Amino acid sequence: MIDRKELNGLKEIILNHCHKMSILRQNAEEKKKKAILDSLVISIINTGLTLQEVKECISDVDKDEVINLKFFENGKNLFEDYVKPKWKAFAKELFSQRSVGLGTPNAASGEGELMFLFLSKNIKKPTRGDLEINGEIIELKGERDVRVMGEIRGKDFRKKTLEICKEFNLIPNKANITNLDAVEIEKYQHLSHWKNELSKLNLTKQKEFINKWLNCIDGEEHKDSIERIFRQGSFNHDIFIREIIKILYSIMVRDGNFDKFIILGDGTNAKIISKEVSDFNKKVDDGEIIPQTDYFRINQNYNIGWYVS
């Protein structure tokens, strides 16, 4: 274990490694440097590594022996299958660190990000996205804040869907807290209201209405989604939610934000999702990707989205 006498030497060693790995620039501001060093030092102390072991770990990183990059193709258990056993405990400590030194000025980095950058010389921090490996941009999502996002603001979405509601002579629901008129078909608390409103329309008109509602998300037609939502001859809310999530993911792919999307979870059963929308859609349909709560803030300027696990 590191003692106080060795602490300054430890910081110098890991700082040099951070410079070499492009985790920190030589002229990085002091606040950023301190945040990253604190995250690394606490992980080393929590693992109980000695100064010599830290040097050995960095030597193994230099030899590309710590993380097997096949993880980014296969996923599943990161620590058991892709991390050198000797450094597994250290990797787990690093995994949980969300250093503000890596994130934007107002946000911390995601889980796993510091670990990958510190333990593999082949993984870099790109100007966009979380990681870059051989030119591929990787988007990481941990156990928290796994969210697929659209491009339309909540306020604008509310306005568009209200216009559609008026077109079909339906009554909007009253939003919780704000009591604003809204067309929040996505929210379970308003499901009985919208089942009642849909019952005023024949099946063809119900499909048309829901298709136009979905069109407000991305400006596209969604005939295949409609067929799935109404497959049993009536509106299926659970399938409706899954189709929304698929549409949001397709927007992210269309915008070219990443080449791979990885849901890390706690690192024991990671999901690797390619830019192929069909790959993501299959995981949603098979129950590998599970809808959680919506991020449709209809009275705010945030883009709409959905949390998944």
C-alpha positions, -999 to +999 in steps of 0.1 A: +000+000+000+011+036-008+023+055+023+025+093+026+062+094+018+055+077-016+025+099-025+043+126-043+063+100-063+031+082-071+014+114-084+044+122-106+043+086-121+006+087-129+007+123-142+035+113-166+014+083-177-016+106-182+004+129-204+017+099-224-018+085-228-032+119-239-055+119-209-041+152-198-023+179-219+010+193-206-007+227-201-040+213-186-055+236-161-048+228-125-084+220-116-087+194-143-053+179-134-063+176-097-096+160-105-081+132-126-052+126-102-075+124-073-096+098-091-065+078-099-050+080-065-081+070-046-085+040-069-049+030-062-054+034-025-087+016-024-071-013-043-042-014-019-016-013-047+021-006-038+041+020-057+060-009-074+027-025-085+016+008-100+048+009-120+042-027-131+007-019-142+019+010-163+045-013-178+018-038-187-002-009-203+028+000-224+031-036-235-007-036-243-014-065-219-041-051-196-073-047-217-082-070-246-099-049-272-120-078-283-144-065-256-155-038-280-166-065-304-181-090-281-191-073-249-204-093-219-182-096-188-154-069-191-135-078-159-136-116-161-129-120-198-110-090-210-089-075-182-056-091-171-065-109-138-037-092-119-053-057-125-089-067-123-095-051-088-078-019-099-098-018-131-130-022-111-121+007-089-112+029-119-145+018-136-166+036-110-147+069-112-165+097-129-139+125-130-149+160-139-114+163-154-124+142-184-159+156-189-171+189-201-168+219-177-203+211-163-203+173-164-183+144-151-171+116-174-191+084-177-184+052-159-156+032-174-141+061-194-111+069-172-104+031-168-102+025-205-081+056-212-056+048-184-053+011-190-050+008-228-025+027-250-048+020-280-078+039-266-079+077-270-101+105-259-117+120-291-129+155-297-164+141-299-178+110-282-163+091-253-135+069-267-117+064-300-102+031-310-085+027-344-106+056-358-139+043-344-159+066-321-173+048-291-202+061-271-202+046-235-232+043-212-229+030-177-255+020-151-268+056-149-281+080-175-284+055-203-305+077-226-313+077-263-320+112-275-339+130-303-334+164-319-366+181-311-371+202-279-399+192-255-416+226-260-416+222-298-428+186-295-457+196-273-467+223-299-466+199-328-486+172-311-512+196-299-518+206-336-523+170-345-547+165-315-567+194-328-567+180-363-584+148-351-608+166-327-593+149-296-590+163-261-555+168-248-545+156-214-534+180-186-497+177-178-487+169-143-474+199-122-478+225-150-514+216-159-507+225-195-526+209-223-504+182-238-505+150-259-485+128-236-494+094-250-460+081-239-468+085-202-485+056-184-503+080-160-522+094-190-528+060-207-565+057-197-572+092-211-556+084-244-573+050-247-606+068-242-597+094-268-585+068-293-618+050-289-635+080-306-617+071-338-620+041-361-589+019-364-577+035-396-579+069-380-562+057-348-533+045-369-531+078-388-531+098-355-504+077-339-483+078-371-485+116-371-476+117-334-445+096-341-437+118-371-433+147-347-402+130-333-382+128-365-403+140-395-405+105-409-433+081-418-435+050-395-458+025-412-439-005-400-440+008-364-478+014-367-483-022-379-465-035-349-483-012-325-517-022-338-508-058-346-535-073-324-562-049-338-559-023-310-533+002-297-505-015-277-488+010-254-458-012-245-449-017-282-456+020-288-429+028-262-404+004-278-410+020-312-403+055-298-370+042-284-361+027-318-369+060-335-347+080-311-318+056-316-321+059-354-318+097-350-286+093-330-272+071-357-283+094-385-265+123-368-232+103-369-224+108-332-207+074-329-197+042-346-206+020-317-229+024-287-220+004-256-242-001-226-217-011-200-240-015-170-218-026-141-193-042-165-205-077-161-229-079-190-221-052-215-241-048-247-223-038-279-246-021-303-234-012-338-245+017-360-269-008-377-303+003-364-316-032-370-291-045-344-305-021-318-341-028-328-336-065-324-322-060-289-352-039-280-376-065-294-358-093-277-359-076-243-321-071-241-327-033-240-355-024-216-374+009-216-372+027-183-385+063-179-392+089-205-373+122-209-401+141-226-399+175-209-428+192-227-424+226-210-386+228-214-360+234-240-343+200-235-345+176-264-368+146-259-353+112-250-358+080-232-338+061-205-331+025-212-313-003-194 
